[in-house]
Amino acid sequence: MSAGRDLVAQQRAAQHRIGILALETVPAYIGDRQAEDAGLARLANDIGITTEEILACRRYTIAGDVRAMDGW
């Protein structure tokens, strides 16, 4: 059980770090679709995730709400 919680915690930490990277690339006041066009699609491709995944990480980091990651 503990190993599963550790894996989830590690995944959330990684998603948060990706969100921070996304916010360093495109600030929070820019909407998702504009952020995608402003460089997040390319960043996602460069790090090997989808655009939807990087946008979810960005929303998670902005909101601090894990529900932003639903579906990933």
DSSP file (Angstrom, degrees, kcal/mol; ACC not computed):
  #  RESIDUE AA STRUCTURE BP1 BP2  ACC     N-H-->O    O-->H-N    N-H-->O    O-->H-N    TCO  KAPPA ALPHA  PHI   PSI    X-CA   Y-CA   Z-CA
    1    1 A M     >        0   0    0      0, 0.0     4,-1.8     0, 0.0     5,-0.2   0.000 360.0 360.0 360.0 -45.2    0.0    0.0    0.0
    2    2 A S  H  >  +     0   0    0      1,-0.2     4,-2.4     2,-0.2     5,-0.2   0.873 360.0  56.0 -62.4 -37.9    2.8    2.4    0.9
    3    3 A A  H  > S+     0   0    0      1,-0.2     4,-2.2     2,-0.2    -1,-0.2   0.891 106.1  51.5 -62.7 -38.6    4.6    1.8   -2.3
    4    4 A G  H  > S+     0   0    0      2,-0.2     4,-2.1     1,-0.2    -1,-0.2   0.905 109.9  48.5 -64.1 -41.9    1.4    2.8   -4.3
    5    5 A R  H  X S+     0   0    0     -4,-1.8     4,-2.5     1,-0.2    -2,-0.2   0.886 110.2  52.5 -65.5 -37.7    1.1    6.0   -2.3
    6    6 A D  H  X S+     0   0    0     -4,-2.4     4,-2.4     2,-0.2    -2,-0.2   0.906 108.9  49.6 -63.9 -41.1    4.8    6.8   -2.9
    7    7 A L  H  X S+     0   0    0     -4,-2.2     4,-2.4     2,-0.2    -2,-0.2   0.906 111.1  48.8 -64.3 -41.3    4.3    6.3   -6.7
    8    8 A V  H  X S+     0   0    0     -4,-2.1     4,-2.6     2,-0.2    -2,-0.2   0.916 111.5  50.1 -63.8 -42.6    1.3    8.6   -6.7
    9    9 A A  H  X S+     0   0    0     -4,-2.5     4,-2.2     1,-0.2    -2,-0.2   0.898 111.3  48.7 -62.8 -40.6    3.3   11.2   -4.8
   10   10 A Q  H  X S+     0   0    0     -4,-2.4     4,-2.3     2,-0.2    -1,-0.2   0.895 111.3  50.2 -65.9 -39.7    6.2   10.9   -7.2
   11   11 A Q  H  X S+     0   0    0     -4,-2.4     4,-2.6     2,-0.2    -2,-0.2   0.931 110.9  48.3 -64.4 -45.0    3.8   11.2  -10.2
   12   12 A R  H  X S+     0   0    0     -4,-2.6     4,-2.3     1,-0.2    -2,-0.2   0.895 110.8  51.5 -62.5 -39.7    2.2   14.3   -8.7
   13   13 A A  H  X S+     0   0    0     -4,-2.2     4,-2.2     2,-0.2    -1,-0.2   0.911 111.1  47.7 -63.5 -41.9    5.6   15.9   -8.0
   14   14 A A  H  X S+     0   0    0     -4,-2.3     4,-2.3     2,-0.2    -2,-0.2   0.910 111.5  50.2 -64.9 -42.0    6.7   15.3  -11.6
   15   15 A Q  H  X S+     0   0    0     -4,-2.6     4,-2.2     1,-0.2    -2,-0.2   0.883 109.8  51.3 -64.0 -37.8    3.4   16.7  -12.9
   16   16 A H  H  X S+     0   0    0     -4,-2.3     4,-2.3     2,-0.2    -1,-0.2   0.914 109.2  50.1 -65.0 -42.3    3.9   19.8  -10.8
   17   17 A R  H  X S+     0   0    0     -4,-2.2     4,-2.2     2,-0.2    -2,-0.2   0.892 110.3  50.1 -64.0 -38.5    7.5   20.3  -12.1
   18   18 A I  H  X S+     0   0    0     -4,-2.3     4,-2.5     2,-0.2    -1,-0.2   0.904 109.5  52.5 -64.1 -40.1    6.2   20.0  -15.7
   19   19 A G  H  X S+     0   0    0     -4,-2.2     4,-2.3     2,-0.2    -2,-0.2   0.891 108.1  50.1 -61.5 -40.5    3.5   22.6  -14.8
   20   20 A I  H  X S+     0   0    0     -4,-2.3     4,-2.0     2,-0.2    -1,-0.2   0.922 110.3  50.0 -64.3 -43.3    6.2   24.9  -13.5
   21   21 A L  H  X S+     0   0    0     -4,-2.2     4,-1.3     1,-0.2    -2,-0.2   0.908 110.6  50.4 -59.9 -42.0    8.2   24.5  -16.7
   22   22 A A  H  X S+     0   0    0     -4,-2.5     4,-2.9     1,-0.2    -1,-0.2   0.899 110.5  49.2 -62.9 -40.6    5.0   25.2  -18.7
   23   23 A L  H  < S+     0   0    0     -4,-2.3    -1,-0.2     1,-0.2    -2,-0.2   0.805 107.2  54.7 -71.7 -28.2    4.4   28.4  -16.6
   24   24 A E  H  < S+     0   0    0     -4,-2.0    -1,-0.2    -5,-0.2    -2,-0.2   0.797 113.8  43.3 -69.9 -27.3    8.0   29.5  -17.2
   25   25 A T  H  < S+     0   0    0     -4,-1.3    -2,-0.2     1,-0.3    -1,-0.2   0.902 132.5  13.5 -82.4 -45.5    7.4   29.1  -20.9
   26   26 A V  S  < S-     0   0    0     -4,-2.9    -1,-0.3    -5,-0.1     9,-0.1  -0.980  87.5-120.4-136.0 120.2    3.9   30.8  -21.0
   27   27 A P    >   -     0   0    0      0, 0.0     3,-1.5     0, 0.0    -3,-0.1  -0.079  25.3-109.9 -61.9 160.7    2.6   32.8  -18.0
   28   28 A A  T 3  S+     0   0    0      1,-0.3     7,-0.1    -5,-0.1    -5,-0.0   0.742 110.8  67.9 -63.8 -27.3   -0.6   31.8  -16.2
   29   29 A Y  T 3  S+     0   0    0      2,-0.1     2,-0.4     0, 0.0    -1,-0.3   0.609  83.1  88.3 -74.3  -8.1   -2.7   34.8  -17.5
   30   30 A I  S <  S-     0   0    0     -3,-1.5    -4,-0.0     1,-0.1     5,-0.0  -0.775  84.6-119.4 -89.0 131.6   -2.5   33.3  -21.0
   31   31 A G     >  -     0   0    0     -2,-0.4     4,-2.8     1,-0.1     5,-0.2  -0.133  26.0-101.6 -67.0 165.2   -5.4   30.9  -21.8
   32   32 A D  H  > S+     0   0    0      1,-0.2     4,-2.5     2,-0.2     5,-0.2   0.917 119.0  45.3 -56.0 -51.3   -4.9   27.3  -22.7
   33   33 A R  H  > S+     0   0    0      1,-0.2     4,-1.7     2,-0.2    -1,-0.2   0.895 116.3  46.0 -65.6 -39.2   -5.4   27.6  -26.4
   34   34 A Q  H  > S+     0   0    0      2,-0.2     4,-1.8     1,-0.2    -1,-0.2   0.885 111.9  52.6 -68.5 -37.2   -3.2   30.7  -26.7
   35   35 A A  H  <>S+     0   0    0     -4,-2.8     5,-2.2     2,-0.2     6,-0.3   0.882 105.8  54.6 -64.1 -38.6   -0.6   29.0  -24.5
   36   36 A E  I ><>S+     0   0    0     -4,-2.5     5,-1.5     1,-0.2     3,-0.9   0.930 112.9  41.7 -59.5 -45.7   -0.6   26.0  -26.9
   37   37 A D  I 3<5S+     0   0    0     -4,-1.7    -1,-0.2     1,-0.2    -2,-0.2   0.777 107.3  63.8 -71.3 -27.1    0.1   28.3  -29.8
   38   38 A A  I 3<5S-     0   0    0     -4,-1.8    -1,-0.2    -5,-0.1    -2,-0.2   0.384 133.7 -67.9 -84.1   5.1    2.6   30.3  -27.8
   39   39 A G  I <>5S+     0   0    0     -3,-0.9     4,-2.3    -4,-0.3    -3,-0.2   0.322 105.4 105.2 134.6 -11.6    5.0   27.4  -27.4
   40   40 A L  I  ><S+     0   0    0     -5,-2.2     4,-3.0     1,-0.2     5,-0.2   0.859  82.0  56.4 -70.6 -32.5    3.5   24.7  -25.1
   41   41 A A  H  ><S+     0   0    0     -5,-1.5     4,-2.1    -6,-0.3    -1,-0.2   0.928 111.4  44.0 -62.1 -42.9    2.7   22.4  -28.0
   42   42 A R  H  > S+     0   0    0     -6,-0.4     4,-2.5     2,-0.2    -2,-0.2   0.914 113.3  50.5 -67.9 -42.5    6.4   22.4  -29.0
   43   43 A L  H  X S+     0   0    0     -4,-2.3     4,-2.0     2,-0.2    -2,-0.2   0.925 109.8  51.1 -60.6 -45.0    7.6   22.1  -25.4
   44   44 A A  H  X>S+     0   0    0     -4,-3.0     5,-2.6     1,-0.2     4,-0.8   0.929 111.4  47.7 -57.6 -46.3    5.2   19.1  -24.9
   45   45 A N  H ><5S+     0   0    0     -4,-2.1     3,-0.7     1,-0.2    -1,-0.2   0.904 109.4  54.0 -61.1 -42.1    6.6   17.5  -28.0
   46   46 A D  H 3<5S+     0   0    0     -4,-2.5    -1,-0.2     1,-0.2    -2,-0.2   0.839 113.9  40.5 -63.2 -34.2   10.2   18.2  -26.9
   47   47 A I  H 3<5S-     0   0    0     -4,-2.0    -1,-0.2    -5,-0.1    -2,-0.2   0.435 117.9-109.1 -98.4   1.3    9.7   16.4  -23.5
   48   48 A G  T <<5S+     0   0    0     -4,-0.8     2,-0.3    -3,-0.7    -3,-0.2   0.788  78.3 109.3  84.2  29.6    7.6   13.6  -25.0
   49   49 A I      < -     0   0    0     -5,-2.6    -1,-0.3    -6,-0.2    -2,-0.1  -0.836  68.7 -96.8-126.7 169.8    4.1   14.3  -23.7
   50   50 A T     >  -     0   0    0     -2,-0.3     4,-2.0     1,-0.1     5,-0.2  -0.385  30.1-114.4 -82.2 164.2    0.9   15.4  -25.4
   51   51 A T  H  > S+     0   0    0      1,-0.2     4,-2.4     2,-0.2     5,-0.2   0.899 118.2  54.2 -62.4 -41.2   -0.3   19.0  -25.5
   52   52 A E  H  > S+     0   0    0      1,-0.2     4,-2.1     2,-0.2    -1,-0.2   0.878 107.3  51.6 -61.8 -37.0   -3.3   18.0  -23.4
   53   53 A E  H  > S+     0   0    0      2,-0.2     4,-2.3     1,-0.2    -1,-0.2   0.917 110.6  46.4 -67.0 -43.2   -1.0   16.5  -20.7
   54   54 A I  H  X S+     0   0    0     -4,-2.0     4,-2.2     1,-0.2    -2,-0.2   0.885 112.2  51.1 -68.5 -35.5    1.2   19.6  -20.5
   55   55 A L  H  X S+     0   0    0     -4,-2.4     4,-2.6     2,-0.2    -1,-0.2   0.895 109.8  50.6 -65.8 -38.4   -1.9   21.8  -20.3
   56   56 A A  H  X S+     0   0    0     -4,-2.1     4,-2.5     2,-0.2    -2,-0.2   0.913 110.4  49.2 -64.2 -42.4   -3.3   19.6  -17.5
   57   57 A C  H  X S+     0   0    0     -4,-2.3     4,-2.3     2,-0.2    -2,-0.2   0.899 110.9  50.8 -62.4 -40.3    0.0   19.9  -15.6
   58   58 A R  H  X S+     0   0    0     -4,-2.2     4,-2.4     2,-0.2    -2,-0.2   0.931 111.5  46.6 -62.8 -47.1   -0.1   23.7  -16.1
   59   59 A R  H  X S+     0   0    0     -4,-2.6     4,-2.9     1,-0.2     6,-0.3   0.894 111.1  53.1 -62.5 -39.5   -3.7   23.9  -14.8
   60   60 A Y  H  X S+     0   0    0     -4,-2.5     4,-2.8     1,-0.2     5,-0.3   0.913 111.1  46.1 -60.9 -44.2   -2.7   21.6  -11.8
   61   61 A T  H  < S+     0   0    0     -4,-2.3    -2,-0.2     2,-0.2    -1,-0.2   0.889 115.1  46.7 -68.3 -39.7    0.2   23.9  -10.9
   62   62 A I  H  < S+     0   0    0     -4,-2.4    -2,-0.2    -5,-0.2    -1,-0.2   0.948 125.4  29.1 -65.1 -49.2   -1.9   27.1  -11.2
   63   63 A A  H  < S-     0   0    0     -4,-2.9    -2,-0.2    -5,-0.2    -3,-0.2   0.753  88.8-140.1 -87.4 -26.2   -4.9   25.7   -9.2
   64   64 A G     <  +     0   0    0     -4,-2.8     2,-0.6    -5,-0.3    -3,-0.1   0.694  61.8 129.5  69.7  17.8   -3.1   23.3   -6.9
   65   65 A D    >   -     0   0    0     -6,-0.3     3,-2.1    -5,-0.3    -1,-0.2  -0.924  55.0-152.2-112.7 117.8   -6.1   21.0   -7.5
   66   66 A V  G >  S+     0   0    0     -2,-0.6     3,-2.2     1,-0.3     4,-0.1   0.709  89.0  77.8 -61.7 -20.7   -5.3   17.4   -8.5
   67   67 A R  G >  S+     0   0    0      1,-0.3     3,-1.5     2,-0.2    -1,-0.3   0.712  78.5  72.9 -63.5 -18.3   -8.6   17.2  -10.3
   68   68 A A  G <  S+     0   0    0     -3,-2.1    -1,-0.3     1,-0.3    -2,-0.2   0.719  92.5  57.3 -64.7 -19.4   -7.0   19.2  -13.1
   69   69 A M  G X  S+     0   0    0     -3,-2.2     3,-2.3    -4,-0.2    -1,-0.3   0.426  75.1 135.0 -92.1   0.1   -5.1   16.0  -13.9
   70   70 A D  T <  S+     0   0    0     -3,-1.5    -3,-0.0     1,-0.3   -14,-0.0  -0.222  70.0  26.1 -52.1 133.3   -8.2   13.9  -14.4
   71   71 A G  T 3         0   0    0      0, 0.0    -1,-0.3     0, 0.0    -2,-0.1   0.315 360.0 360.0  95.0  -8.0   -7.8   11.8  -17.5
   72   72 A W    <         0   0    0     -3,-2.3    -2,-0.1   -19,-0.1    -3,-0.0   0.450 360.0 360.0 -98.4 360.0   -4.0   11.6  -17.4
